[in-house]
Amino acid sequence: MQTITTHYINGAFVESHGREVVDIIRPTDRAVIGHATLADEEDTRLAIAAARRAFPSYSQSSKEERTQILRRLHAATSARVDDLTAAMVEEYGGVVQFSRLIVEAAINAFHAAEVALQDMPLESSWGTTTVTQEAVGVAGLITAWNANALFICLKLASAVAAGCTVVVKPSELCSLQTRVLLEALHAANLPKGLLNVVTGRGDVVGAELVRHPDVDKISFTGSVGVGQHIMREGAATMKRVTLELGGKSPTIVLDDADLGQAIPSALIMAFLNSGQACAAGTRLLVPKSRLEEVKQVTQEVMRVFAVGDPADPKTAVGPMVSLNQYERVQSYIRKGIEEGAEVLVGGLGHPEGFEAGYFVKPTVFVNVKNDMTIAQEEIFGPVLAIIAYDTDEDAIQIANDSNYGLHAAVIGTDLQRARRVAVQLRAGRVVINNMADDPQAPWGGFKHSGVGREYGRYGIEAYLEPRAILESKGAF
Ligand code: NAD
């Protein structure tokens, strides 16, 4: 049983001023495995004040000093890979193989930011004009629960590279994971006040960050509704915002695809992180002419998507993070059935033998029309909608017929044709033939999927403001 009563302010673990204590519940069996005291507005204001005090000095640090800090962060987090992975499996229910990948991506964010920073000119000049890239100020980093370490490290790495000081507000569902991460980050021996972390409720700690005049920027990962709220509320203090929001990502299987490869790839993308992934490819667009084949291969492949204990390396889909999330997924499966879609695999309720935790049945719907709720709204669980199309143009139109535009995939044998389709998709990232990653490529959404980009130089630029100094040749 873990008891967490502190936050991280000005380089030290300090007792919470907030008094609300929440249970930490293990999603595999709903056991209470710990207690965490949540931060309140006062804790948040102390954290903001520490970041504000540290800003004048840190913002003037050299590239070399920031590089050294990024290296220390990389080394300190690298030393805790197993602990960070174990915490993600236990508290969040992330399947172990995927959790390890997330932790490795989190750690790599520090190295990737270092590489990007080296290539970025922070000063340029012509004639008597000099333009410098200045740190935007104190950044409030508000994160979601589905990849806690990754979101925190990614935002922190970009902010550190840009010369910003930060206050992090992790999700209130991640106290345990945040505690392990904080122990690691503390070991990096950062300048005091550069990093401050207060875990608390969104409408308490998050809201204070958004309204406080000493916070210059908010970088947020979470839902569209909260992102819109942050944009509205932040306007009063002219906050710069980066919003990484939801998705309803299409995977287009072209009619020349080898289904034996295409369907497993598409299902892996659909059930990524047990379906609790912003990039999950939850709309599978397949040629009408091959629909029966697709159904058959999907049923076969789904047998290997085993639900189970997330600590078991053979498990592909773990539990949902919370009761709320379990019920949300159930309500969408119910809605899909009510609206006339057909359950090909899965359905309502717990999988047999997994009644104790927040497990759901990985579910595939066919006979889905793109205007159905399950094709338009983000479910954030392992629920896939298969939609049939006639032509490539039809597939592109269906793929783009969404408020979202975060991620998309195109799978086919003719690469030129796949590229022609890819460039017509309104999404921040399009992968061809399989999930691919590049820590220097931008990540972020078109349309309701967000504002701004993360990763590489795009991520660092989001924490910078250009300042021009113009020298006059003489007095008037
Ligand atoms: P959420 O919007 O409920 O919460 C995200 C964070 O915002 C949490 O820390 C929460 O406490 C905080 N928050 C809530 N209300 C707030 C307020 N009024 N002011 C300030 N902060 C507030 O989202 P969630 O349920 O934690 O995460 C799931 C969502 O995140 C999904 O929509 C998913 O697609 C999205 N997501 C996007 C990305 C991406 O990179 N685009 C990555 C992961 C998750």
Residues whose N, C-alpha, C, O or C-beta is under 5 A from the ligand:
A	BS01	NAD	I142 T143 A144 W145 K169 P170 S171 E172 G200 R201 G202 D203 G206 A207 T221 G222 S223 V224 V226 E244 L245 G246 G247 C278 S449
